[in-house]
Amino acid sequence: MRRTSLCLILGVSLFWAGIAGAAPPQLKGEYAFTGEATCTTSLSGFNADLTPKNPWFLQSFSVQGVWTFNGDGTGSREGRSVGLSTGSSPGVGSEDWLAPFGYTVGPDGTFTTWLTSPLTGTVLTGPRAGQTFTIDKIDLTGIISKDKKSLTIAADEPQIETVTYSDGTVHPRICHRSRVLLRLEE
């Protein structure tokens, strides 16, 4: 009897320890997304207080595509951006891109994503048509709906990212972004 009670107590303790130490649920599946962004791009970089050095210009663009969450903390997203620039480098254009990412899910229903390698893309229209480019970092934070069918995500603090074009041009920029993601499958 004593041995059975000890085994039962040990078994229950291990069960609850497993639940307490379990990782938060991961996201898995494909999500269609749409969103927007505006970036301040400075060809000379930024001051310590994040103000742009001259010359600088604004970019605004919309995006749509698909995020794929693998269920293991990794994924990829691909899409198309259509935008315009004003200021010292005016123009309009579009581009297709692909970005592998990592992510973590918090116990409170939030999640954070970051690029695991640079975003890569091709400019389709506009002054840089035909060029390829990379972006070195994009960190975003979001909220998961209880049924995991919809996600929202946005930049939660300013960060300097670098766009590098195939002609060697480098554009440091700071962007704000927001996205809404809707699950494509059950």
C-alpha positions, -999 to 999 in steps of 0.1 A, spaced: 0 0 0 28 24 10 47 16 -22 15 21 -44 9 55 -27 45 66 -32 43 56 -69 10 75 -73 24 106 -57 56 104 -78 35 99 -110 12 128 -103 42 150 -94 60 141 -127 28 148 -146 23 183 -132 60 191 -136 57 181 -173 27 204 -177 44 233 -159 76 229 -180 58 224 -213 66 249 -241 38 272 -252 19 259 -282 35 266 -315 19 281 -346 16 258 -376 1 263 -410 -3 289 -438 -17 324 -432 -25 349 -459 -15 384 -449 -18 420 -459 -3 451 -443 15 484 -448 47 501 -439 64 535 -440 101 539 -439 125 568 -434 156 560 -456 188 579 -450 216 574 -475 241 586 -448 227 567 -419 211 579 -387 222 599 -357 223 583 -322 187 597 -315 175 579 -347 170 611 -367 181 607 -404 212 623 -418 209 641 -451 199 631 -478 169 612 -467 135 602 -482 102 585 -472 89 552 -486 54 539 -482 42 505 -493 15 479 -490 23 441 -489 4 409 -493 14 372 -494 17 341 -473 34 333 -439 41 296 -433 47 285 -397 63 251 -395 53 244 -359 89 241 -347 98 278 -342 108 283 -379 89 295 -410 90 315 -442 71 343 -456 68 355 -492 49 383 -508 47 413 -531 52 449 -521 39 479 -540 51 513 -530 62 548 -536 91 571 -525 91 608 -520 119 634 -513 154 631 -527 146 597 -544 111 598 -558 96 569 -576 71 540 -576 77 503 -579 69 467 -570 89 438 -558 86 401 -549 105 388 -519 110 357 -496 121 357 -460 129 328 -436 121 335 -400 123 322 -365 96 327 -339 87 321 -303 52 320 -288 46 333 -253 22 318 -227 1 350 -229 -8 345 -266 19 368 -280 46 359 -305 78 374 -317 95 369 -351 129 377 -366 147 369 -398 170 338 -396 188 350 -428 183 381 -449 151 387 -468 158 384 -505 139 399 -533 136 411 -569 125 445 -580 98 441 -607 89 477 -617 102 512 -612 137 528 -614 154 497 -600 135 471 -621 155 439 -625 178 444 -595 178 420 -566 181 431 -529 185 419 -494 172 432 -461 192 423 -430 167 424 -402 130 427 -395 118 420 -360 81 420 -353 58 412 -323 22 401 -325 -9 387 -308 -26 353 -316 -63 349 -315 -76 322 -292 -86 299 -321 -53 307 -339 -72 316 -370 -60 352 -370 -28 370 -360 -18 406 -358 18 417 -359 38 450 -360 71 466 -352 71 474 -315 102 496 -314 123 514 -341 153 496 -355 178 504 -382 177 478 -410 198 478 -442 186 472 -477 214 462 -501 208 463 -538 226 442 -565 243 473 -579 260 478 -545 237 506 -532 231 504 -495 200 521 -479 198 522 -441 162 528 -430 138 527 -401 103 514 -407 71 509 -389 50 479 -401 17 463 -394 3 430 -407 -30 410 -403 -27 373 -410 -56 349 -416 -53 312 -415 -58 295 -449 -64 260 -437 -82 243 -407 
